[in-house]
């Protein structure tokens, strides 16, 4: 009996050892390193930090304080808004004012366009949205739970698990970066300087991850390269620039301006 018990126990230990080995080293065949936060794993609805509440700013796919400009054939899906700058701060859209004066439309926008000089109740609604945008930025920047993982200056080639990530330097995406997690998992990136995404690169969401649960809090300029594909809610304290043919799935919420060149920006 003792011999049988010992044999069973040995087999169980071997299975556990194999399981641990597989968790650490039996990932898929893709290249690149994997960052994970074991402290982020939570039983329940999601992994990672709590999502950032965008409040009324979530009603807009692009929202800025200093203007939105476009050249070329841009396609915006969702509402746009500017405040406290007036509608003159939006150029290249060929805006057509509505009959009640509360919003404009554009052939480049599948949605409505709002400005602080439009008719009541638009000015007050935009003031609330801008306040909520700034609050969301401050919220994201101040998160400390779970303890943040230090983010390198180059994240291209990495696979990032749900979690809170913090960078004290500018961050670059020179090759594709992958965010792997489920549809309820959350990523928050706290970037104290700028974010530059190289031309032709992608932020890949895998495992069911969704753009609305990815938050890029960036203190410096956000520059998205030609034909690059950005995913997530971009909370910028400075300008956001998209180069020719780049795409963004999520939102561009800037405390200064957004510059577009024949881009597609789609609310997710």
C-alpha positions in Angstrom: 0.0 0.0 0.0 2.8 2.4 0.9 4.5 1.6 -2.4 1.3 2.3 -4.3 0.7 5.6 -2.4 4.2 6.7 -3.0 3.9 5.9 -6.8 0.7 7.9 -7.0 2.2 10.8 -5.2 5.2 10.9 -7.5 2.9 10.8 -10.5 0.9 13.8 -9.1 4.1 15.8 -8.5 5.3 15.1 -12.0 2.0 16.4 -13.4 2.2 19.6 -11.3 5.8 20.1 -12.4 4.8 19.7 -16.1 1.9 22.1 -15.6 4.1 24.8 -14.1 6.7 24.3 -16.9 4.0 24.7 -19.5 2.6 27.9 -18.0 6.1 29.5 -18.1 7.5 28.2 -21.4 4.8 26.6 -23.5 3.4 29.6 -25.2 2.6 29.8 -28.9 5.2 29.8 -31.5 5.1 33.6 -32.1 8.2 35.7 -31.6 8.7 38.4 -28.9 8.7 38.5 -25.2 5.7 38.3 -22.9 5.1 40.7 -20.0 2.6 39.5 -17.4 1.5 40.8 -14.0 0.8 37.8 -11.7 -0.6 40.3 -9.1 -3.2 41.3 -11.7 -4.8 38.0 -12.0 -8.3 38.2 -10.4 -11.1 35.8 -10.1 -14.3 37.3 -11.4 -15.2 39.6 -14.2 -11.8 40.8 -15.4 -8.0 40.9 -15.0 -6.0 44.1 -14.7 -7.0 47.4 -13.2 -10.5 48.8 -13.1 -11.4 50.5 -16.4 -11.2 54.3 -16.7 -14.6 56.0 -16.6 -14.7 58.4 -19.5 -18.0 60.0 -18.5 -19.6 62.3 -21.1 -16.3 62.2 -23.0 -17.3 58.7 -24.0 -19.9 60.2 -26.3 -17.2 61.4 -28.7 -14.8 59.5 -30.9 -12.6 62.7 -31.1 -12.8 65.4 -28.5 -10.3 68.2 -28.1 -9.8 71.6 -26.5 -7.7 73.2 -29.3 -9.1 71.9 -32.6 -9.3 69.1 -35.1 -7.9 69.4 -38.6 -7.9 67.0 -41.6 -6.6 66.8 -45.1 -7.4 64.1 -47.6 -10.3 61.6 -47.4 -10.8 61.0 -43.7 -13.6 58.8 -42.3 -14.8 59.4 -38.8 -17.3 57.0 -37.2 -18.8 58.6 -34.1 -19.3 62.2 -32.8 -16.7 64.9 -32.7 -16.5 67.9 -30.4 -14.3 70.9 -29.6 -14.4 73.2 -26.6 -13.6 75.9 -25.5 -12.4 76.6 -29.0 -15.2 77.5 -31.5 -16.1 75.6 -34.7 -13.5 77.5 -36.6 -11.0 75.2 -34.9 -12.2 72.3 -37.0 -10.9 72.5 -40.6 -11.1 70.3 -43.6 -14.5 68.8 -42.8 -16.8 71.0 -44.8 -19.2 71.4 -41.9 -22.9 72.0 -42.5 -24.8 73.5 -39.5 -28.0 71.9 -38.5 -31.3 73.7 -38.6 -31.5 74.1 -34.8 -27.8 75.2 -34.7 -26.9 72.7 -32.1 -24.5 70.6 -34.2 -23.0 70.2 -37.7 -22.7 67.4 -40.1 -19.9 66.4 -42.6 -19.6 64.0 -45.4 -16.4 62.8 -43.6 -18.2 62.1 -40.3 -20.8 59.3 -39.6 -22.1 61.1 -36.6 -22.6 64.7 -35.4 -20.0 67.5 -34.9 -20.3 69.8 -31.9 -18.5 73.1 -30.9 -18.7 75.5 -28.0 -20.2 78.3 -30.1 -23.2 76.2 -31.1 -26.7 76.7 -29.8 -27.9 75.6 -26.3 -27.5 73.0 -24.8 -24.4 72.2 -26.8 -21.9 74.5 -24.9 -22.9 73.1 -21.5 -22.7 69.5 -22.7 -19.2 70.1 -24.1 -18.1 71.7 -20.9 -19.1 68.6 -19.1 -17.4 66.3 -21.6 -14.2 68.3 -21.5 -14.2 68.1 -17.7 -14.8 64.4 -17.8 -12.0 64.0 -20.3 -9.5 65.7 -18.1 -10.8 63.8 -15.1 -10.3 60.5 -17.0 -6.7 61.5 -17.8 -6.0 62.3 -14.2 -7.6 59.1 -13.0 -5.5 57.0 -15.4 -2.3 58.8 -14.6 -2.9 58.4 -10.8 -3.6 54.6 -10.8 -1.4 52.6 -8.5 -3.4 49.3 -8.2 -2.3 46.8 -9.1 1.3 47.8 -8.6 2.4 49.0 -12.1 4.9 47.1 -14.2 7.7 49.2 -15.6 7.4 49.6 -19.3 10.5 49.7 -21.6 11.1 52.5 -24.0 10.4 50.1 -26.9 7.3 47.8 -26.7 7.3 46.5 -30.3 7.5 42.7 -30.4 6.1 42.3 -26.9 2.9 40.5 -25.8 1.4 42.3 -22.9 -1.1 40.7 -20.5 -3.8 42.8 -18.8 -2.4 45.2 -16.3 -1.2 48.6 -15.3 2.0 49.7 -17.0 4.2 52.7 -16.3 6.9 54.4 -18.4 9.1 57.3 -17.3 10.5 57.7 -20.8 9.0 58.2 -24.2 7.6 54.9 -25.6 8.0 53.6 -29.1 6.2 50.9 -31.1 8.6 50.0 -33.9 7.1 46.6 -34.7 3.7 45.1 -33.9 2.7 44.9 -30.2 0.1 42.4 -28.9 -2.3 42.8 -26.1 -3.6 39.4 -25.1 -6.6 38.9 -22.8 -10.3 38.5 -22.6 -13.2 40.9 -23.5 -13.4 42.2 -19.9 -9.7 42.5 -19.2 -8.2 46.0 -18.9 -4.9 47.6 -19.8 -3.7 51.1 -18.7 -0.5 52.6 -20.0 0.9 55.5 -18.0 3.4 57.2 -20.3 5.1 60.3 -18.8 6.5 61.5 -22.2 5.5 60.8 -25.8 4.2 57.8 -27.7 5.4 57.1 -31.2 4.0 54.3 -33.4 6.1 53.5 -36.5 4.6 53.4 -39.9 2.9 50.1 -40.9 2.8 48.7 -37.4 -0.2 47.4 -35.5 -1.5 47.2 -31.9 -3.0 43.6 -32.1 -5.8 42.6 -29.7 -6.0 38.9 -29.2 -7.9 36.5 -27.1 -11.1 38.6 -27.3 -9.5 41.8 -26.0 -11.5 45.0 -26.9 -10.3 48.5 -27.7 -12.6 50.1 -25.2 -10.7 48.4 -22.3 -7.3 49.8 -23.5 -6.2 53.2 -22.1 -3.1 55.1 -23.3 -2.5 58.0 -20.9 0.2 60.0 -22.6 1.7 63.3 -21.3 3.6 64.1 -24.5 2.8 64.0 -28.2 1.1 60.9 -29.6 2.4 60.3 -33.2 0.8 57.5 -35.2 2.8 56.6 -38.3 1.7 56.2 -41.9 -0.8 53.2 -42.3 -0.3 52.2 -38.7 -3.2 50.7 -36.7 -3.8 52.0 -33.2 -6.3 50.3 -30.8 -7.7 51.8 -27.6 -8.7 55.0 -25.9 -5.9 57.6 -26.3 -5.9 60.2 -23.4 -3.5 62.8 -24.5 -2.3 65.9 -22.5 -0.7 67.2 -25.7 -1.4 66.8 -29.4 -2.4 63.6 -31.3 -1.1 63.3 -34.9 -2.1 60.6 -37.3 -0.1 60.3 -40.5 -1.4 59.3 -43.9 -3.6 56.3 -44.0 -3.3 55.5 -40.3 -6.3 54.0 -38.5 -7.5 54.3 -34.9 -10.1 52.0 -33.3 -11.2 53.6 -30.1 -11.1 57.3 -29.2 -8.8 60.3 -29.5 -9.3 62.5 -26.5 -6.7 65.4 -26.5 -6.3 68.3 -24.2 -4.8 70.2 -27.2 -5.4 69.3 -30.8 -5.8 66.3 -33.2 -4.3 66.4 -36.7 -5.6 63.9 -39.3 -4.3 63.1 -42.8 -6.7 60.7 -44.7 -7.4 58.6 -41.7 -10.1 56.3 -40.4 -11.1 56.8 -36.7 -13.8 54.5 -35.5 -15.5 54.4 -32.1 -15.3 50.9 -30.5 
